[in-house]
Amino acid sequence: MSNLMIIATLILLFANTSFADPRDQVIKLICGNQTEQNATINVANFISTMDKITLLMQSSGHGAAETGSGRHKSYGFAQCYGDLSPADCTLCYVEARNILPQCYPSNGGRAYLEGCFIRAENYSFYDEFTGPGDGPECGNRSRAGPGFEEAVRKGLSQVVSVASGNVRYGRAEVAVGRAVNESVYVMADCWRTISATACRACLENASASLLGCLPRADGRALNTGCFVQYSDTHFMNSLSNSGSSRSGRVIVNVIVAVSGAALFIGGVIIGVYVWKRRIIARKRRDDAEKLVKNLNHNSLNFKYSTLERATASFNEANKLGQGGFGTVYKGVLADGREIAVKRLFFNNKHRVTDFYNEVNMVSSVEHKNLVRLLGCSCSGPERLLVYEFCPNKSLDAFIFDIDKGKELDWEKRLKIIVGTAEGLVYLHENTSTRIIHRDIKASNILLDSRMRAKIADFGLARSFEKDQSHISTAIAGTLGYMAPEYLAYGQLTEKADVYSFGVLVLEIVSGRRNNEGESSDDMESLLSRAWKQFKQGTVEPLVDPNLMLGGRKEEADVMREMARVVQIGLVCTQEIPSSRPSMSKALLMLEAKEEPPLPSKPPFMDKETMEFHYSSGGSNEASIATISHSAFLPR
């Protein structure tokens, strides 16, 4: 099965399965002491081993695999704890396999997550049940009273007895003394590769070490061959065939006590929940099928080894740039084609979503002013996106550089502005669903060999139906480019892209970044400067010195055109979203086919206080809205 089909299978599996809690938070990562001797071979073997385990985890919740031979052979093992469903197990494993590469350049390591375990080495470790690093991880809270400690001891004894058998998994709930609704919850797992004798020995050692955590309210034993946890909070997922008679009585009592009206309301709530989950599941399934179709139809699959060779093992000399979601390298394929490889290291499952989002989004659109996706690689400890190579890199490398800025005269800059507008018009109006980029900025505008603008980086892009007024989403983007209504309320429309485009236009004209003063004492934003010069009737002090023509005859005509473009930039950055033009209207203004209206005063963000200052009802007085730092996901 190809790696692309594995990804699609995972998505389809998730779409048809209910979720509890994958408990994919990392508890501890323990790395080996030996260093990789041949990274190229060892990394490839590791990737192959992890891919083999992926299929085993889906079917049985645990798996061991090996790849290669001799000293470069890779051995791997992973196991989910007994209370995880197949879908939750897969989610936890996806997270775990992306944690292990953090041990590089060490050639081995093991990771304990809340719901699963993973290990990789260059030797066969399957029989090991004790080793260096074994020991407890104790919680921070304490519990008073002998009843709690007695319950912990009793629970540990019970799970050791159960898990030492063939099932290798045990769980217990023990009441704390005579307390009402107070229990200790205990769980134990042995790895399926060790013998029953080794399992008991591991569990007994783990339980003994956990007693040292008392009177802490919770603790975990992270041993080479097993995992044991106790807590005063219910951390385990429910099992259909589990549950004590005590908990059963509680459920019966609750049901009897609930009125008929409450039962009806509860039934309605559950029905709505199930209905919504089915809608989401159907969308995931449709998206997965669409992704597989696009990948296969467009031959987008690249082998990891091919891209590694193309970039000389991601050599720093080939590094083109770095963003919030990864690093971009120049590569040369065997047939001589130049490519740009975006290397994404994932720290959590949300990054997997961003990868899927970018592949699905970019593979479904095609326009001369959008960067073209050539393919992707879904294998290994990282995900790779392959794009067309733009030899002139990104726009910010020119307009914010005193020397390189001279290479972009006004004619070239205007073409870049118009090209970016054309790309956004296509995204907003000429696709089956509206696509909002959400991160339009100078570093995401690439320049090809003809200095033609190419919109890049669709990791944050979102699509929604044409009859929707907006979508509500978590705040993400780059400070200085985000529209005020999006920052304040999280309501996303295409007018957020229009605002970002307006800021970009002003940056291209001025050669200055928004919200960046020329000195530590200069906190005036670019929007504020542009508005001030526009009100004074002259934009010359705002214009990049590299664009000044030195008194030549055509300077007056060019300056009038610059003033017109500045006005369009201000129209696009107006406070009220409905006052901003659509991108198609903005394009008509840029092409001088329509007159730009007079703009209203734009909102300004204070860089020091992070307060938004904006006009109130068109008056000259400013009101203030404070935006918390935690609201942003900086790129």
LINVENQUI-V944860 format. One record per residue. N is the residue number from 1. RES is the residue in one letter. PHI is phi in whole degrees, 0 to 359 (none if undefined). PSI is psi as a letter, one per 30 degrees, with the letter a starting at -180 (none if undefined). BURIAL is b if it has 16 or more other ideal C-beta (glycine too) atoms within 10 Angstrom, else e. Layout:
n	res	phi	psi	burial
N	RES	PHI	PSI	BURIAL
N	RES	PHI	PSI	BURIAL
This chain:
n	res	phi	psi	burial
1	M	none	k	e
2	S	289	l	e
3	N	296	e	b
4	L	295	e	b
5	M	292	e	e
6	I	297	e	b
7	I	300	e	b
8	A	297	e	b
9	T	298	e	b
10	L	298	e	b
11	I	296	e	b
12	L	295	e	b
13	L	298	e	b
14	F	295	e	b
15	A	292	f	b
16	N	250	g	e
17	T	230	k	e
18	S	279	k	e
19	F	251	k	e
20	A	251	c	e
21	D	210	j	b
22	P	289	f	b
23	R	45	h	b
24	D	264	g	b
25	Q	284	k	e
26	V	279	k	e
27	I	269	e	b
28	K	201	k	e
29	L	241	k	b
30	I	243	j	b
31	C	258	l	b
32	G	287	l	b
33	N	258	f	e
34	Q	268	k	e
35	T	260	k	e
36	E	302	k	b
37	Q	265	f	e
38	N	220	j	e
39	A	298	e	e
40	T	300	e	e
41	I	288	e	b
42	N	295	e	b
43	V	295	e	b
44	A	298	e	b
45	N	294	e	b
46	F	299	e	b
47	I	299	e	b
48	S	297	e	b
49	T	297	e	b
50	M	296	e	b
51	D	295	e	b
52	K	296	e	b
53	I	293	e	b
54	T	306	e	b
55	L	294	e	e
56	L	292	e	b
57	M	296	e	b
58	Q	295	e	b
59	S	271	e	e
60	S	228	f	e
61	G	82	g	b
62	H	202	l	b
63	G	184	k	b
64	A	236	k	b
65	A	206	l	b
66	E	212	l	b
67	T	218	k	b
68	G	94	a	b
69	S	210	l	e
70	G	64	b	e
71	R	286	f	e
72	H	262	g	b
73	K	291	k	b
74	S	251	k	b
75	Y	247	k	b
76	G	219	l	b
77	F	207	k	b
78	A	213	k	b
79	Q	207	k	b
80	C	267	l	b
81	Y	288	l	b
82	G	296	f	b
83	D	263	g	b
84	L	272	k	b
85	S	287	l	b
86	P	304	e	b
87	A	292	e	b
88	D	296	e	b
89	C	298	e	b
90	T	296	e	b
91	L	298	e	b
92	C	295	e	b
93	Y	295	e	b
94	V	303	e	b
95	E	293	e	b
96	A	295	e	b
97	R	291	f	b
98	N	268	f	b
99	I	274	e	b
100	L	305	e	b
101	P	302	f	b
102	Q	293	f	e
103	C	283	f	b
104	Y	304	k	b
105	P	270	g	e
106	S	295	k	e
107	N	266	g	b
108	G	194	l	b
109	G	175	l	b
110	R	220	k	b
111	A	232	k	b
112	Y	253	k	b
113	L	249	l	b
114	E	299	f	b
115	G	236	f	b
116	C	200	l	b
117	F	225	k	b
118	I	215	k	b
119	R	213	k	b
120	A	217	k	b
121	E	214	l	b
122	N	258	g	b
123	Y	214	l	e
124	S	282	j	e
125	F	250	g	b
126	Y	302	e	b
127	D	274	f	e
128	E	288	k	b
129	F	232	f	b
130	T	217	l	e
131	G	181	l	e
132	P	296	k	e
133	G	94	f	e
134	D	297	k	b
135	G	158	l	b
136	P	271	l	b
137	E	241	j	b
138	C	267	k	b
139	G	285	l	b
140	N	266	f	e
141	R	276	l	e
142	S	241	l	e
143	R	239	k	b
144	A	269	l	e
145	G	101	k	e
146	P	291	f	e
147	G	300	e	b
148	F	293	e	b
149	E	297	e	b
150	E	296	e	e
151	A	294	e	b
152	V	298	e	b
153	R	299	e	b
154	K	295	e	e
155	G	295	e	b
156	L	298	e	b
157	S	298	e	e
158	Q	294	e	b
159	V	289	e	b
160	V	298	e	b
161	S	296	e	e
162	V	287	e	b
163	A	287	f	b
164	S	287	f	b
165	G	278	a	e
166	N	289	f	e
167	V	287	f	e
168	R	59	g	b
169	Y	214	k	b
170	G	216	k	b
171	R	216	l	b
172	A	211	l	b
173	E	232	j	b
174	V	239	k	b
175	A	294	k	b
176	V	271	j	b
177	G	55	b	e
178	R	255	g	e
179	A	293	k	e
180	V	272	k	e
181	N	59	h	e
182	E	238	k	e
183	S	220	l	b
184	V	252	k	b
185	Y	248	k	b
186	V	228	k	b
187	M	220	k	b
188	A	220	k	b
189	D	223	k	b
190	C	253	k	b
191	W	289	k	b
192	R	289	f	b
193	T	273	f	b
194	I	261	l	b
195	S	286	l	e
196	A	297	e	e
197	T	296	e	e
198	A	294	e	b
199	C	298	e	b
200	R	299	e	b
201	A	299	e	b
202	C	296	e	b
203	L	294	e	b
204	E	294	e	b
205	N	296	e	b
206	A	295	e	b
207	S	296	e	b
208	A	298	e	e
209	S	291	e	b
210	L	291	f	b
211	L	299	f	e
212	G	289	f	e
213	C	281	f	b
214	L	300	k	b
215	P	267	g	e
216	R	299	k	b
217	A	286	f	b
218	D	205	l	b
219	G	194	l	b
220	R	226	k	b
221	A	256	j	b
222	L	254	i	b
223	N	256	l	b
224	T	299	e	b
225	G	246	g	b
226	C	198	l	b
227	F	221	k	b
228	V	227	k	b
229	Q	219	k	b
230	Y	229	l	b
231	S	196	l	b
232	D	271	g	b
233	T	245	k	e
234	H	282	j	e
235	F	260	f	b
236	M	268	l	b
237	N	285	l	b
238	S	287	k	e
239	L	245	k	e
240	S	296	f	e
241	N	253	g	e
242	S	245	l	e
243	G	114	k	e
244	S	282	l	e
245	S	296	f	e
246	R	295	e	e
247	S	292	e	e
248	G	297	e	e
249	R	295	e	e
250	V	298	e	e
251	I	298	e	e
252	V	300	e	e
253	N	298	e	e
254	V	294	e	e
255	I	298	e	e
256	V	297	e	e
257	A	285	f	e
258	V	281	k	e
259	S	284	l	e
260	G	299	e	e
261	A	296	e	e
262	A	295	e	e
263	L	298	e	e
264	F	297	e	e
265	I	298	e	e
266	G	298	e	e
267	G	297	e	e
268	V	298	e	e
269	I	299	e	e
270	I	297	e	e
271	G	298	e	e
272	V	297	e	e
273	Y	299	e	e
274	V	298	e	e
275	W	299	e	e
276	K	296	e	e
277	R	297	e	e
278	R	293	e	e
279	I	298	e	e
280	I	297	e	e
281	A	298	e	b
282	R	297	e	e
283	K	295	e	e
284	R	299	e	b
285	R	296	e	b
286	D	297	e	e
287	D	298	e	b
288	A	297	e	b
289	E	296	e	e
290	K	294	e	e
291	L	297	e	b
292	V	300	e	b
293	K	298	e	e
294	N	296	e	b
295	L	297	e	b
296	N	288	e	e
297	H	295	e	e
298	N	265	g	e
299	S	51	h	e
300	L	273	f	b
301	N	279	k	b
302	F	246	k	b
303	K	286	k	e
304	Y	301	e	b
305	S	298	e	e
306	T	296	e	b
307	L	286	e	b
308	E	295	e	b
309	R	293	e	e
310	A	297	e	b
311	T	259	g	b
312	A	55	h	e
313	S	58	h	e
314	F	55	h	b
315	N	296	k	e
316	E	301	f	e
317	A	294	f	e
318	N	263	g	b
319	K	289	k	e
320	L	264	e	b
321	G	173	l	b
322	Q	218	k	e
323	G	235	a	b
324	G	291	f	e
325	F	247	g	b
326	G	162	a	b
327	T	245	k	b
328	V	250	k	b
329	Y	237	k	b
330	K	278	k	b
331	G	223	l	b
332	V	231	j	e
333	L	285	l	e
334	A	299	f	e
335	D	274	g	e
336	G	94	f	e
337	R	291	k	e
338	E	270	k	e
339	I	225	l	b
340	A	243	k	b
341	V	251	j	b
342	K	265	j	b
343	R	258	j	b
344	L	248	j	b
345	F	266	k	e
346	F	262	k	b
347	N	253	f	e
348	N	200	l	e
349	K	292	f	e
350	H	291	e	e
351	R	291	e	b
352	V	299	e	b
353	T	298	e	e
354	D	298	e	b
355	F	296	e	b
356	Y	301	e	b
357	N	299	e	b
358	E	292	e	b
359	V	299	e	b
360	N	295	e	b
361	M	290	e	b
362	V	285	e	b
363	S	289	f	b
364	S	262	f	b
365	V	233	l	b
366	E	209	k	e
367	H	201	l	b
368	K	297	f	e
369	N	253	g	b
370	L	242	k	b
371	V	297	k	b
372	R	267	k	b
373	L	278	k	b
374	L	266	f	b
375	G	169	a	b
376	C	203	l	b
377	S	233	k	b
378	C	256	g	b
379	S	260	l	b
380	G	89	a	b
381	P	285	g	b
382	E	213	l	b
383	R	250	k	b
384	L	235	k	b
385	L	247	k	b
386	V	245	k	b
387	Y	241	l	b
388	E	299	k	b
389	F	273	k	b
390	C	253	j	b
391	P	298	f	e
392	N	266	g	b
393	K	60	b	b
394	S	251	l	b
395	L	299	e	b
396	D	297	f	b
397	A	293	f	b
398	F	259	e	b
399	I	289	f	b
400	F	258	g	b
401	D	245	k	e
402	I	300	e	e
403	D	279	e	e
404	K	291	f	e
405	G	299	f	b
406	K	292	f	e
407	E	284	f	e
408	L	250	j	b
409	D	283	a	e
410	W	295	e	b
411	E	300	e	e
412	K	292	e	b
413	R	295	e	b
414	L	295	e	b
415	K	296	e	e
416	I	294	e	b
417	I	297	e	b
418	V	295	e	b
419	G	297	e	b
420	T	296	e	b
421	A	298	e	b
422	E	297	e	b
423	G	297	e	b
424	L	289	e	b
425	V	300	e	b
426	Y	298	e	b
427	L	296	e	b
428	H	281	e	b
429	E	232	f	e
430	N	248	g	e
431	T	244	l	b
432	S	297	e	e
433	T	232	l	e
434	R	293	k	b
435	I	245	k	b
436	I	257	k	b
437	H	290	e	b
438	R	75	f	b
439	D	213	h	b
440	I	287	j	b
441	K	199	l	b
442	A	298	e	b
443	S	287	f	b
444	N	259	g	b
445	I	251	j	b
446	L	270	l	b
447	L	238	k	b
448	D	278	a	b
449	S	296	f	e
450	R	260	g	e
451	M	60	h	b
452	R	271	k	b
453	A	288	k	b
454	K	227	j	b
455	I	287	k	b
456	A	233	l	b
457	D	63	i	b
458	F	257	g	b
459	G	298	f	b
460	L	259	f	b
461	A	298	k	b
462	R	226	k	b
463	S	241	k	b
464	F	207	l	b
465	E	296	l	e
466	K	292	f	e
467	D	270	g	e
468	Q	276	k	e
469	S	282	e	e
470	H	192	l	b
471	I	234	k	e
472	S	263	k	e
473	T	209	l	e
474	A	297	k	e
475	I	290	k	b
476	A	208	k	b
477	G	150	a	b
478	T	239	k	b
479	L	302	k	b
480	G	104	f	b
481	Y	247	f	b
482	M	274	k	b
483	A	294	k	b
484	P	298	e	b
485	E	291	f	b
486	Y	288	e	b
487	L	295	e	b
488	A	282	e	b
489	Y	237	f	e
490	G	71	g	e
491	Q	268	j	b
492	L	254	k	b
493	T	225	l	b
494	E	295	f	b
495	K	292	f	b
496	A	292	e	b
497	D	293	e	b
498	V	299	e	b
499	Y	299	e	b
500	S	300	e	b
501	F	298	e	b
502	G	300	e	b
503	V	298	e	b
504	L	300	e	b
505	V	302	e	b
506	L	294	e	b
507	E	293	e	b
508	I	294	e	b
509	V	290	e	b
510	S	268	f	b
511	G	73	g	b
512	R	237	k	b
513	R	278	k	b
514	N	291	k	b
515	N	60	h	b
516	E	222	j	e
517	G	283	l	e
518	E	282	f	e
519	S	213	l	e
520	S	296	f	e
521	D	270	f	e
522	D	258	j	e
523	M	256	g	e
524	E	287	k	e
525	S	283	l	b
526	L	296	e	b
527	L	301	e	b
528	S	296	e	b
529	R	296	e	b
530	A	299	e	b
531	W	296	e	b
532	K	299	e	e
533	Q	292	e	b
534	F	296	e	b
535	K	296	e	e
536	Q	279	f	e
537	G	85	g	e
538	T	216	k	e
539	V	251	g	b
540	E	304	e	e
541	P	296	f	e
542	L	276	f	b
543	V	288	k	b
544	D	305	k	b
545	P	306	f	e
546	N	294	f	b
547	L	263	f	b
548	M	288	k	e
549	L	264	g	e
550	G	67	h	e
551	G	83	g	e
552	R	293	l	e
553	K	302	e	e
554	E	280	f	e
555	E	299	e	e
556	A	297	e	e
557	D	295	e	e
558	V	295	e	b
559	M	295	e	b
560	R	295	e	e
561	E	293	e	e
562	M	297	e	b
563	A	299	e	b
564	R	296	e	b
565	V	292	e	b
566	V	299	e	b
567	Q	300	e	b
568	I	296	e	b
569	G	300	e	b
570	L	289	e	b
571	V	297	e	b
572	C	286	f	b
573	T	253	g	b
574	Q	295	l	b
575	E	298	e	b
576	I	277	k	e
577	P	304	e	b
578	S	293	f	e
579	S	281	f	e
580	R	284	k	b
581	P	283	l	b
582	S	290	l	e
583	M	292	e	b
584	S	293	e	e
585	K	294	e	b
586	A	299	e	b
587	L	295	e	b
588	L	299	e	b
589	M	296	e	b
590	L	295	e	b
591	E	273	g	e
592	A	61	g	e
593	K	264	f	e
594	E	208	k	e
595	E	282	k	e
596	P	287	k	b
597	P	286	l	e
598	L	286	k	e
599	P	280	l	b
600	S	268	l	e
601	K	297	k	b
602	P	282	l	b
603	P	284	l	b
604	F	237	k	b
605	M	256	k	b
606	D	284	j	b
607	K	295	e	b
608	E	279	e	e
609	T	265	f	e
610	M	60	h	e
611	E	259	k	e
612	F	267	k	b
613	H	254	k	b
614	Y	215	l	b
615	S	288	k	b
616	S	247	j	e
617	G	61	g	e
618	G	84	g	e
619	S	282	l	e
620	N	277	f	e
621	E	280	k	e
622	A	257	k	e
623	S	255	l	e
624	I	232	k	e
625	A	235	k	e
626	T	272	k	e
627	I	248	k	b
628	S	289	k	e
629	H	303	e	e
630	S	290	f	e
631	A	283	f	e
632	F	257	k	b
633	L	246	i	e
634	P	296	k	e
635	R	253	none	b
